């Protein structure tokens, strides 16, 4: 029995509900005229599917416990209490998810159908743009959870319905977009007969449900992806089954009797079919879709860090080099195979597939942001970035925020660096370290994109990988970075003329009461703030997050500092330099012990030399580190794992400057 709070009292629905057998409009609570289907309103939700066994990312018992809590508890807290240590919690809390939604032509899309909506992982992002999202879910518990989630989050344009994906109760041409993520491979489990035929008939049905010019989206694994060759488990619950001939995979699954992914039930035979990118495109074309685009997706359709078109090798490879750089010699060798021009499409692990009923003159992916040489998408927790190509080279990166707070920050950063660029002009070309040039803004899908030059080169973090690390070369780079950063901060401060240095005592007061969770460290922070109140340290414009992963070494030897989201005009360059030391300490974990010791010694020597050039005495180094702890705690207060790592750093003698 599901115990859940009452949902909407209304029985209205954004699209007509019809019998999937005879296409007659349902009469509430009565069997259809054909006698084979009925519509029931259950827990406030329309329902046409009955007797469905439970399937979910957590146990049925846990799901019922979560539902019991929802009347008095926010859904995030309820899920954390019951399943906070399970993958389902991390999955639903992830800041990067189905970020393809930002790319869709929302000026043409109003009503969306999501098939297999689950607990709302993709439903909520879709609801940010669509007028209405109809969310089909076969498992009643998950549909109720989604309804409660939408109610709590104020997403009244989400409309869950408990129905079967093979018996969709909607009239033809009802939707502008139909989307499914991680669902298509399971269609073979929804009926009898050949799985491929079931999947093809399903695509045919989707085609009929779409309005003229409507769109179809699928996020899915591929049959011959590199991961399958390396032994990752297929949806059958076994390794290598997607690589086998279908008849052999079927025999193997029957013999092993292993539960398929997400279930405790072992099915007879192999029915979770996947295909190559080329085959997915062929299936959509066969159903009647006039335009089909297939894009590679790293690290997967559930965490879309990078998306790039598979029909443009240059754009795809550059995007992949940014989001999936090799960390070892074996990784480099693996990429020689997976990124080979002849094999890369077939070996792509996961893809997103777009189909349109009408012919499209240009790719559907970011059609509102045309680029002469192709476009790719990069995603972080707070930002969506589009990478524009020209003459086979990326030239512009445009960034938009995922929420209002991030937008205000992006707007502030752009305004600050735009003013600095206008005032300093060509002078910045001589800097050892500089910022990317601001190029302008544009709007797409009600998102404001802030455009910057794309700095071609290697992240310094790449040079810290054991296979790339060269002590002498890195010592030179570190000197250029630290000295160049201090010079850049001074020039920015002079150009922007920030407020007089009257807030130093106020800043120390702000930092003197951190709730770090470590009493000894907290006392050291308070003592440092008290002692340093008498120092005449000048506040300047600083980047606020100086790490090797935010510095690009360009082809001409200049360094470009990116991701200025934490810029402030009331900061200490010295704290950013300690931040660099902290970043190095975390990166040193990939080295062997002796090499890590040598690496940290070089970093400490380089940072120490620059701190002394700033007039900071060695006697103050320990107190400066405590200011960094306070600054970092404030910066990362919402990321508990980072704070825990910070506390751990001060129990490791290899970290400190002293």
N, C-alpha and C positions, 0 to 999 in steps of 0.2 A: 504494500500500500504506500503510495506517495503522499507524504504529508507536506504540503506547500501552501504558502499564503495565497489568497485569491488574486487573480490577475484582472485584466480588463473586463468590465461588465458588458461592454458592447460586443455585438457579434458581427460588426461590419468588417469587411475585408477589401483590400485595395483592388483586387481583380476578381472576376466571377469564378466561383467554384463549380466545376461541372463533373459529372461522372466520367471517369477515364474509359469506361466501356462503351457507353452509348452517347456521350457528349451532352446529355441533358443537364440543365441547371439543377443543382441539389435543392431539395426542400428539407430544411433543418429537421434533424432528428427522425427522418423517415427514410426508408430504403428507396433507392432510385427506382424508376419505373421498370428498369431491366432486371431488378431484383438482385444484382450482383455486387452492388456497392451502396454504402450509406455514409452520410456525414453526421458526425456527433460533435457537440461542443463539450470539451472535457478539460477541467481546470482552466476554463476560459479560452481554450485553444481549439481550433477546428481540427478534426481528426477523421481520416478516412482509412487508416491502417490499424489493425487490431491483432493482438496475439504475437507481437514482435518480441523475440528474445533480447535480453539486455546485451549491449555491446558498448564498451567505453574505455577511455584512457585510464580510469580508475575503477575500483571494484563497485559493484552495485550497492553493497553495504555503505561504502564511503559516499557514494553519490546521494543516497538517501539521507545520510547524516548532514551533508552539505545543504540539501533542500530543506531539512528541518530547521537549519540555522538562518535561512534567508529572510524570515519574517522580521528578525531583529538585528541582523548582522549584514554589513555590506558583503557583496559576493566575493570580493578579493580576500577579505578577512576570513570568511567562512571556508573558502577553499584552502587558505593557508593553514587554518586550524586543523582541518581534516587531512589534507594531502599536500602539505607544504614541502615535504621531502620527496614528492613524486614528480615525474617528468611532466605531468599534466599541468601542474602549477607553474613550472618554469616556462612551459609552452605558452600558456595564456598570458603570462606576465611579460613576455619578451617584447622589447621595444622595436625590434626589427621583425617583421612578419611578411604578410602578403602585400608588399609595398608596390606591386604592379598597379594597385588601384589608383595611384597618383597619375599614372600615365594614360588612363583611358579617356576617350573623347566625351567628357561629361556634358558638353553642350548638346549632345545627341542622345543622352541616356537619362531616362527618368525612373522607370520601373525595372527592378533587378530581381531575378530568381536565383537563389543560391541552393544548390542541391547537395545535401549532406552537410548541413551547417554546423553540426556538433554543438559545442558550447560557445560558439560565437567568435572563434578566432579570426575568421575572415569577415563575418557578418558586420561587426562593429566598424571596421575600416570602410566597408562598402557604404554603410549608413551615413558616413560623413559627407558623401557626395550625392547619393541617389535620393530621389523623393520618397521612394518606398523600396524596401527590401523584403521580399517574401522568402522565408527561410524554411526549406523542407528538411525535416529530420525524422528518421524512422524510429529512433529510440525515445520513448515518451519522457524519461527522466532528463535527457539532455535538452529536449525541447522546452520543458518546464524551466530548467536552469537558464536557458537562453532568454526566455520571456522575462524571468525575474531580473536577469542582468540588464536587459534593455530598459525595464521599468526603473531600476535603480539609477541607471546612467542617463535617464531622460531621453532615450532614443526611441521616441514613439513612432518612428517610421520603420521599425523592425516588426515583422509579422510572422511569427513561427506557425508552422502547420505540421502535424504529425501525418506523414504520408509516405508512400513507397516511391522510390525513384523510378521504378518501372511502371507505375500507375499514377502518373502526375495528374491531379484533378484540375487542370486548367485548359482554357479554350485556346485554339490556335491564335498565333500572333498577339500574345498577351504581354510580352516582355521585350525590353530594349537590350538587355544583357542577361545572359545566363552564365553562371560561374560555378565551378566546382574545383576544389583543391584537395588532392590526395584521395579522391573518391572514384575516379574513372576505372582504376584497376580492379575495383571490387565488384563491378557490374556483373561479372561472370558468376558471382555468388548469389545474385538476385533472381536467378531463374534457371530453368533446365535447358539443356542443349549446348551447342558450341559457344564458348565464351566470346569468341571474336564476333560471331553473328549477333549475340546479345548486345555487345558494345556498339556495333555498327547500327543496329536498330535503335539504340538509345540516341546516338548522334542524329539519326533521321528524325526522331521525335523532338529533339532539341531544336532542330532546324524549323520544324513546323510551329513550335511555340514562340519563336522569335518574330518580332515585327519586321516588315521590310527594312533592310538596312541594319538589322539587329546584330549584336555581337555575342560571341561565345568565347569563354576562357576556360582552359584546363591547366592545372598545375600537377605535374606527374613525373615519376621516374622513367628512365628509358630501359630498354631491354638489354642492350649491349654496352652499358656505361662502364667506365673504368672501375668503378667501385664493385660492380658485379664480378669482374675478372679478378679483383683482389680479395674476393671472399665475403663481401658484405651480404647480409641476409636478405633474401627476396621476401615479398609479401606472403609467400607460402610458409614462411618461418624457417626455410632451409637455404643453404648457400647454393649458388650456381644454377638454380632451377630456371631462371630467366634465360640462361645461355643455352640450355639444352633444347633439342627438338621438343615440340609440345608433347608428343606421345611419350617420350622418355621422361620428361618432367612429370607427366601424369602418373606413370608407373612408379616413379621414385617417391612421389608424395603419398601414393596409396600404400607403399611399402613402409615408409617411415612413420606415417600417422602423427605428424607434428602439428600442434595447433597453429593456425595461420595468425598473422600479426594482429594483436589487439584482442584476441579471443582465447578462450580456454577450450574451444571446440576444434577437433581435428576433422577436416572435411575429406571426403573421398576424392582424390585426384587433384590435379593442378588447374585452377580456375582464375587466378589473379594475373591475367595477361597484361604485359606491357609491350611497348613497341619502340622502334627506332624513331628519331625525329622525322625522317622522311616518311615513315609509315603513318605517323599521326597526321601529317599534312594530307597524305593520300586519303585517309579515312574521312577527313572533313570535306575535302573536295568531292568525294564520292557521294556525300550526303547532300551536296548542292551549294556549299559555301564557295562564293566566288573569289574571296581573298583569304589567304591563310598565311600567318607569320609564325615562325617558331623561333624562340629565343632561348639561349642558354641561361642558366640560373645557378649562381653560387651563393651560399653553400647548399642551397636547396630551395624548393618552392615554399617551404615553411619558414625559411629565414633568408630572405632575398637580399643579400648584401650587394650583389652585383648582377645586373641583367643586361645582356647584350645580344644583338641579332646574330643568329647562326649563319645567315647568308652573307655576312660581311666579316671575313676572316680577320682583317686588320683591326676593326673595332672590337670584335670578340677577344682577340688575343691581348690587346692592350688593356682592356677591362680586366681580363683574368690575371694579368701580371700585377695589377694594382691590388686586387682583393685576395689573390691566392699565390703569393710569391713563395718559391721553394725555401725550405729552412735547412735542407741537408743535401748532400750529394745524391742520396737515393731519391729525394724529392725532385731534384733537377732531372735525373734520368727518367723518372716517371713522367715528367712534363714533356720531355722530348717525344714521348710516345703519344700522350693524351692531347698535346697541342700541335701535333703534326697536321699540316694543311689537308692531307688526304683523309685523316682519321678523326679529326676533332669533333665533327658533328655526331658521328656514330658513338664515340666514346664519352660524350657529354652525359653526366650522371642524371641530371634532372633538368626539365625544361618547362617553360610556360608556352602555351599554344593559344594563339588568337585566331578566331575565325569571324568573318563578316559575310552576311548574306549578299551584300552588294559589292560590286567591284570598287576598290579603293585605289586612288591614284598614287598614294604614298603609304608607307607602313602605318599600321594602326597604332604602333607603340610611339607615344609622344607625338602624335600627328599635329598637335597644337604648338609644338616647338620644332619647326623644320630646321634641319641641319644639312649643309651641302654634302658632307662626307659621311653621314651616319651619326647615330646618337646612342649613348649607353646610359644606364642609371646606376648610381652608387647610393647606398643607404646606410645611415647610422641611426642611433637611437632617437636623435632629435631632428635630423635633417634628411631631406631627399636632394640628391645632387644629380644633375644631368651633365654629361660630358659630350661636347660638340666636336666633331671631327671635320677637318678640311685638308684635302690633299694627303690623305692617309695619316694625318697627325692630329692629336687632340689639341685644340687651341683655346677653348673656353670651358670653364666649369661654372655652372649656375646652381645656386643653392637656395632651397626653399625650406621653411620650417614646418614641422609636423604639428605644432601647437602654438598658442598665442604667446606664451612665455619665450619659446625659442625664436619666434618671429621678432619679438621686441629686441632680443639679443642680437640677432642677425642684422636688424636695421641699425642698431647702435654701432656694431662693428663696421658695417659698410660706411656709415656716415663718418665715423672717426678716421678710418683709413683713406677715405675719399678726400677728406679735408687735408690730411697729411700729404697725400700725393699731390694735390693741387699746390700746396705751399712749398714743398720741397722739389717737385718737378724732376728734372733729369739728374739731379744730385744723387738720387737713390740708386742709379745705375752703378755708382762707384762703391756702394756699401758692400762689405763682406757678407752681411746678413740683411735681408730686406723682407718686405711683405709682398704678396701678389698684388698686381695692379687691379684696382676696381675698374670695370668696363661699362657698367650700366645696369639697368633693371628692366624686367618685363613681367607680364602677368599671364598666367595660363591656369585654367581650371580654378580661378579665384585664389591662386597661390602667387605670391610675389617672389620672383626669382632674382637673386642678387648675383651678378655675373662677375667673374674674376678671370684673369689670364690663367691658363693652365701651365704650371711650371714643369717642364719636361726634365726628368732626372730620376735619381734613386733616393728613396728615403734613407736617412742615416741609420735607421734601425736595421736596414738590410745589411749594412756593413758590420753590424754587431753579430751577425750569425756566425757560428764557429767556422764555417767553410769560407767566409769572406773576411774574417777579422785579421788585420795586419797591425800589430802594435805600433810600429813607427808611423805608418800612414795615419792611423787613427789619432795618435797624439797630435799630429799636425792639424787634422780636421777639428779636433776638440779645441785647440787653441784658436782657430779661426772662428768657431762657433761662439765660444764664450766671450772673446774680445769683441767680435762683431756684434754680438747681442747687446752688450753693454753700450757700445757706440750707438747702435740703432735706437735703444731706449732713450738715450740722452738727446738725440736729434728729434725723436718724436715728441719728447717732453718740451723741448724748446719751440718746436713748430706749432704745437697745439696749445701752449701756454695754459696748462691746467691750473686749478685753484691753488692759491698760496699754501705752503706747507704748514698748515695749522691743524691738520687732522692726525698727526702722528700720535699724540697722546690718546686721541679718541680711538684710533685703530688698535693701539695696545690694550685699551680698556675693552674693546670688542673681543679681542682674542684671549683675554686673561681668564675667562670662565668657561673653558670648553668642557663638555661632558663626553669625554673620550671613552670611558669604560675601563680605564687603567689609572688607579689612584696615584701611583708613583709618577707616571708620565704627566698626569694632569697637574700635580704639584710643581714639577719642573717647568711646565709651561707658565704657570702663574709667577714663579720666581723670576723667570727670564723676562717676562713683560714688566715686572717691577724694576728690575735692574736696568733694562734698556730704555726706560722712560727718560733717562738723562742723556741719551745719545742724540746727536744732531744728524740723524740719517735723513736724507732727502727722499721724499716720495716722488716717483716718476711714473710715466706711462710704461706698463709692462704687458707682455703677452699673457701671463697668468697660468700657462700650462706648457712650459718649455720641456719638451721631451724629444728623444731621437725620432720618434714616430711622427712628429710634427715638423720636421726639417727635411727639405728636399735639396740635395746637392745637384745643381744643374750641370749641364754639359760644359759651360764656361767657367766652372769652379765657384760660382756664387751660390750662396745658400738662401733659400726662400722659406720663410717661416709661415706655415699655414694653420688653419683652425684657430682663429683669434676669438673664439666664443667667450673666453674668460678675461678679455682685456680690461684693464682698469687704469685710470690716470692717478690713482692713489696707491701705488704699490712699490715694492722694493725689488730691483733687479737681483739683489743677492738671494732673495727667497726663490726666485726662478732658477738660479744656479744650483741651489740645494735640491730643488725639484729635479734637476738634471741628474744629480748624484743619486737620488732615490730611484729614478728611472733606470739608471745604469745598474744599480744594485739588483733590481728585479730581473733585468736582462742577463745578469751574470749567472743566473741559475742554469743557463743552458751550457755553460762552459765546464770543463773539467776543473777540479779544485785548484790546481796550481795556476792554470790559465786564468781562472776567475780572480784569484788573489792578485795576479799581475795586472789584470784589467782594472780592478777597483783601485789599485795603487796609482795607476796612471790617471784615472778619473779624479781621484782626490787631489793629486798634485796639480792638475790643470785647473780645477775649481778653486783650490786654495790660492793659486797665483793671481787669479782675477779678483777674488775677494780682497786680497791685500792691496791690489791696485785701486780698489774702491775706498780704501782707508779703513777697512774693517780689521781690527786687531784679532790675532789668534785667540786671545782671551775671551773674545766675544763669539767665537765660532759655535760653541756649545749652546749658547743662548739663541743664536741665529737659527740653529736647527730646531729649537723649541718653537720659534715663531713659525717656521715651516710646518711643524706639526699642527699648530693652531690654524694656519691658513689652509692646509690640506684637509683638515677635519671639516672646516666650513665648506670647502669646495666639494667634498665627497660625503657630506653628512647623510645624503639619501642613498649612498652605496655602501652598505655595511661591510661587504667583502673587502672594499678598498681600505676602510678604516682598520679592519682587522690586520690587513697586510702592513699598514703603516705602523701599528703597534708592534708587529713582529719585527719590523726593521730595526727598532731600537733595542731589541734583545740580541741583535747580531752585531758583533764587534767589527765586522768588515764594512758596515755601512757608514758609521760616523766619520766626520772630518777629523776628529781629534786623534 
